[in-house]
Amino acid sequence: SGGRTATGGRRGGRGGEATQGQGPGVFGFEGSPFGLPVSSWSYVGEPTGDGCSVTETWTDRRAGWFAAVTGVVTGVPNRAEAARAGIEATLSALRQRAEKG
């Protein structure tokens, strides 16, 4: 388990575990560096009339004390805002890649 993440100019490893994968179009994982619950991410793809729609969801799972600490340590004081920006960037890149074929 594990992966790579990038926030702002920072990059790092991330502990995690895939949690969803039931059938086509569904994927999810839990972010848990150092064994601490941090976030849940899910992606659901659904067919549309002319292609597909992908919904990405992020859930903050950090305890209050841990949220305060990670804001200082990572330099990202507003994780929800950063996650929304990351979701927009991810979905935009996915769309561009899908449209290229």
ChimeraX attribute file (.defattr): number of C-alpha atoms within 10 A of each C-alpha:
attribute: neighborCount
match mode: 1-to-1
recipient: residues
	/A:1	9
	/A:2	14
	/A:3	11
	/A:4	9
	/A:5	10
	/A:6	11
	/A:7	15
	/A:8	10
	/A:9	5
	/A:10	9
	/A:11	10
	/A:12	9
	/A:13	11
	/A:14	17
	/A:15	17
	/A:16	21
	/A:17	15
	/A:18	15
	/A:19	13
	/A:20	14
	/A:21	14
	/A:22	9
	/A:23	7
	/A:24	9
	/A:25	14
	/A:26	15
	/A:27	17
	/A:28	19
	/A:29	18
	/A:30	22
	/A:31	24
	/A:32	18
	/A:33	14
	/A:34	10
	/A:35	9
	/A:36	14
	/A:37	17
	/A:38	20
	/A:39	16
	/A:40	19
	/A:41	18
	/A:42	18
	/A:43	17
	/A:44	15
	/A:45	14
	/A:46	12
	/A:47	10
	/A:48	8
	/A:49	6
	/A:50	6
	/A:51	9
	/A:52	12
	/A:53	14
	/A:54	15
	/A:55	12
	/A:56	16
	/A:57	14
	/A:58	18
	/A:59	14
	/A:60	15
	/A:61	16
	/A:62	15
	/A:63	11
	/A:64	8
	/A:65	8
	/A:66	13
	/A:67	17
	/A:68	13
	/A:69	12
	/A:70	15
	/A:71	13
	/A:72	10
	/A:73	10
	/A:74	12
	/A:75	13
	/A:76	14
	/A:77	15
	/A:78	11
	/A:79	16
	/A:80	13
	/A:81	11
	/A:82	14
	/A:83	16
	/A:84	14
	/A:85	12
	/A:86	16
	/A:87	17
	/A:88	13
	/A:89	12
	/A:90	13
	/A:91	16
	/A:92	12
	/A:93	12
	/A:94	13
	/A:95	14
	/A:96	11
	/A:97	10
	/A:98	11
	/A:99	9
	/A:100	7
	/A:101	5
